[in-house]
Amino acid sequence: MFAEHLRKAGKAAARGMSNAVARGMTLIEIMVVLVILGLIAGAIGYNVFQSLKDAQVKTAKLDLQALSNSIDLYHVDTGQWPDTLQQLLPKYVREIRRDPWGKDYAYLRTGEGYDVYSYGPDKAQGGGDDIVVHGGESAGPSTAGK
């Protein structure tokens, strides 16, 4: 009687194993899920990196506007334009940071005014991505917001 009970229990356990295997996921199903997850991660990654680029441009514009304001204050105090950005330290600015792409901001005196600029993401002059703030007496409206 005990042996017969063990035989029935063994057969039930074997049937349970075959049902467990049938309930598992196939390789194709797993691959489809992984592809879907990869597409979602790619879309999120693209949006994050695009937002990072936009934030870098906005940071450069804000830094250039702050430098422009400091140059204007220097001009009001001294009656002259600074020859270099270093003349603004430490009275008008605490520090002159680099742009978000690791390059120094540039300063150029232009007649009765000046330009402060960053070469932008391509780190080279020209190319259409330079960020420029015009200032001084001969300056028109600032292009920092453009």
C-alpha positions as CSV (number, residue, x, y, z in Angstrom):
1,M,0.0,0.0,0.0
2,F,2.8,2.4,0.9
3,A,4.6,1.5,-2.4
4,E,1.5,2.2,-4.4
5,H,1.1,5.5,-2.8
6,L,4.7,6.4,-3.6
7,R,4.1,5.4,-7.2
8,K,1.1,7.7,-7.5
9,A,3.0,10.6,-5.9
10,G,5.9,10.1,-8.3
11,K,3.5,10.2,-11.3
12,A,1.8,13.3,-10.0
13,A,5.2,15.0,-9.5
14,A,6.2,14.1,-13.1
15,R,2.9,15.5,-14.4
16,G,3.6,18.7,-12.4
17,M,7.1,19.0,-14.0
18,S,5.7,18.8,-17.5
19,N,3.1,21.5,-16.7
20,A,5.8,23.8,-15.3
21,V,7.9,23.5,-18.4
22,A,4.9,24.3,-20.6
23,R,4.2,27.4,-18.6
24,G,7.7,28.9,-19.1
25,M,8.7,31.6,-21.7
26,T,10.2,30.7,-25.0
27,L,13.4,32.3,-26.3
28,I,11.5,34.3,-28.9
29,E,9.3,35.8,-26.2
30,I,12.3,36.8,-24.1
31,M,14.0,38.4,-27.1
32,V,10.8,40.4,-28.0
33,V,10.7,41.7,-24.4
34,L,14.3,42.7,-24.5
35,V,13.9,44.5,-27.9
36,I,11.0,46.5,-26.5
37,L,12.9,47.4,-23.4
38,G,15.9,48.4,-25.6
39,L,13.7,50.7,-27.7
40,I,12.2,52.4,-24.6
41,A,15.7,52.9,-23.1
42,G,16.9,54.3,-26.4
43,A,14.1,56.8,-26.6
44,I,14.6,58.0,-23.1
45,G,18.4,58.2,-23.6
46,Y,18.0,60.4,-26.7
47,N,15.6,62.8,-24.8
48,V,18.0,63.0,-21.9
49,F,21.0,63.8,-24.0
50,Q,19.1,66.4,-26.0
51,S,18.0,68.1,-22.8
52,L,21.7,68.1,-21.7
53,K,22.7,69.9,-24.9
54,D,20.0,72.5,-24.4
55,A,21.1,73.0,-20.8
56,Q,24.7,73.5,-21.9
57,V,23.7,76.2,-24.4
58,K,21.5,78.0,-21.8
59,T,24.4,77.8,-19.3
60,A,26.8,79.4,-21.7
61,K,24.3,82.2,-22.5
62,L,23.8,83.0,-18.8
63,D,27.6,83.0,-18.2
64,L,28.2,85.3,-21.1
65,Q,25.4,87.7,-19.9
66,A,27.0,87.7,-16.4
67,L,30.4,88.5,-18.0
68,S,28.8,91.2,-20.1
69,N,27.2,92.8,-17.0
70,S,30.6,92.7,-15.2
71,I,32.3,94.4,-18.1
72,D,29.7,97.1,-18.1
73,L,30.2,97.7,-14.4
74,Y,34.0,97.9,-15.0
75,H,33.3,100.5,-17.7
76,V,31.1,102.5,-15.4
77,D,33.7,102.5,-12.6
78,T,36.8,103.2,-14.7
79,G,35.5,104.9,-17.9
80,Q,37.4,102.3,-20.0
81,W,36.8,98.8,-21.3
82,P,39.0,96.1,-19.8
83,D,41.7,94.7,-22.0
84,T,41.2,91.2,-20.9
85,L,38.6,89.3,-18.8
86,Q,41.2,88.8,-16.1
87,Q,41.0,92.5,-15.2
88,L,37.5,91.8,-13.9
89,L,38.9,89.6,-11.1
90,P,38.1,89.7,-8.1
91,K,36.1,93.0,-7.9
92,Y,33.5,92.4,-10.6
93,V,33.5,88.6,-10.8
94,R,34.7,86.0,-8.4
95,E,35.9,83.6,-11.0
96,I,35.9,83.3,-14.8
97,R,34.7,79.8,-15.5
98,R,35.1,77.8,-18.7
99,D,32.2,77.2,-21.0
100,P,30.2,74.0,-20.7
101,W,32.5,72.4,-23.4
102,G,35.7,73.1,-21.5
103,K,37.0,76.1,-23.5
104,D,37.7,79.6,-22.1
105,Y,35.2,82.3,-22.9
106,A,36.6,84.8,-25.4
107,Y,36.6,88.6,-25.1
108,L,37.2,91.1,-27.9
109,R,37.1,94.8,-27.8
110,T,35.4,96.3,-30.8
111,G,35.8,100.0,-31.2
112,E,33.5,101.5,-28.5
113,G,32.1,98.2,-27.5
114,Y,33.0,94.5,-27.0
115,D,32.0,91.0,-27.7
116,V,32.1,88.1,-25.3
117,Y,31.6,84.7,-26.8
118,S,31.8,81.0,-26.6
119,Y,32.7,78.8,-29.6
120,G,29.8,76.5,-28.8
121,P,29.5,72.7,-28.9
122,D,31.9,72.3,-31.9
123,K,34.6,74.2,-29.9
124,A,35.7,76.0,-33.1
125,Q,35.1,79.6,-34.3
126,G,32.4,79.8,-36.8
127,G,30.2,76.9,-37.7
128,G,27.0,78.6,-36.8
129,D,26.8,77.4,-33.2
130,D,28.9,80.2,-31.6
131,I,27.2,82.1,-28.7
132,V,27.9,85.8,-28.7
133,V,26.9,88.7,-26.5
134,H,27.6,92.2,-27.9
135,G,28.0,95.0,-25.4
136,G,29.1,98.6,-25.0
137,E,28.1,101.9,-26.4
138,S,28.0,100.8,-30.1
139,A,26.2,97.6,-29.3
140,G,22.7,96.9,-30.5
141,P,20.4,94.4,-28.8
142,S,22.1,91.4,-27.2
143,T,22.0,88.1,-29.1
144,A,22.3,86.1,-25.9
145,G,18.7,85.0,-26.0
146,K,18.8,83.9,-29.6
